[in-house]
Amino acid sequence: MINPTYLAQKTRTSVNWADARRRVIKSYRDWLRAAPEIQQMYSLNMPVSAIRTKARQEFERHRYVAQLPTVDVLITKSNEEYQETINYWKQLTHVLKYFRAEDDPKARLPHNFVAGFLEGRN
Amino acid sequence: MPLLPRPATARLLAAAVRPASRRLGPASARTYADEGAHDRSVQPDPKSSTSDAPSAKPGDSAMIRQQGPAEGAPRHKPDYDVAVDYRTSKFSPIPMRVMDGSEPGEAVAAAVLSGAPTELQARTVRIYRPAKTATQSGTWHGHHWRMDWDVLEKGHRWENPLMGWQSSADFMQGTHLNFNTKQDAIDFANKQGYEYFVQEPNERRIVPKAYANNFLHSPKRLKHIRTK
């Protein structure tokens, strides 16, 4: 008998959009509920609300996906990331990847042409 | 910014259960609202529900706001508001648009799923048939199509200060993909969200020649006299 690793999800496809919606919201709620634990585990120097905002941002990025198989893959990836984060398989750098845009001024796109030009991005 | 959808509570209640609060005034005071003889104080039934896809049917959107004609047109200017990922650097070009999976069609939105850097969707890709080497005369290795990335504006090459080697910030430099047909290459570029252009090959033109034509009569002055 092989026991699956903690937080492993069985692979499945969503039957319809309502099913996909339920799975997405469940995954999102898991992330929100785990935010204080992530902060404590990785000793992040940011409030729990910042982690929750980042989770919200990542989910909103794919809000308008029109195809169900794509949504399935995205749900699977969310579950994988969740397992890796909560099981402490990631390291601090992997978690801070999500926050690079806020921390590093070089990791941002300029907000208009002139700003980019003055930076030297022609 | 799209409008926020109607509060979820309106959709959770079935139409039959929603309170019908029709104000009954005196019969003489009929208002314009009574004309249609239906409840205007109650919100109309939504045309779609949560079990529908974001834009399931072409004429019928689950979102309140449909895309206007200007938004559906192809973009030729860089989009500075696009969402960045953690790989953006000061060498990243600005994309025109980034695929987000809401494009209509059956193609897999591989750009969304592959985890590739979004700056790859900013870079133009050339699809071409590599020419045969001039020193060779066969046609083998001349039938496939190749996809090649254009050079970055700023970070494609500089001299390493320590050893003088050539350093690069371009992770696609020197990379090419081979395809059997042009359509395969175009489909791949569309799937991954790359901007592309196709360079048609120069076909070899074999002119049939006959030695006897050197000796045919010509009314004009001969350019070259082949017979003594």
Interface residues (C-beta under 8 A of the other chain):
Chain A: N16 W17 A18 R21 R61 H62 R63 Y64 V65 A66 Q67 L68 P69 T70 V73 L74 K77 K97 Y98 R100 A101 K106 A107 R108 L109 P110 H111 N112 F113 G116 E119 G120 R121 N122
Chain B: T50 S51 D52 A53 P54 S55 A56 M63 P78 Y80 D81 V82 A83 V84 Y86 T88 S89 K90 S92 I94 D100 G101 S102 E103 P104 E106 V108 A109 V112 L113 E153 K154
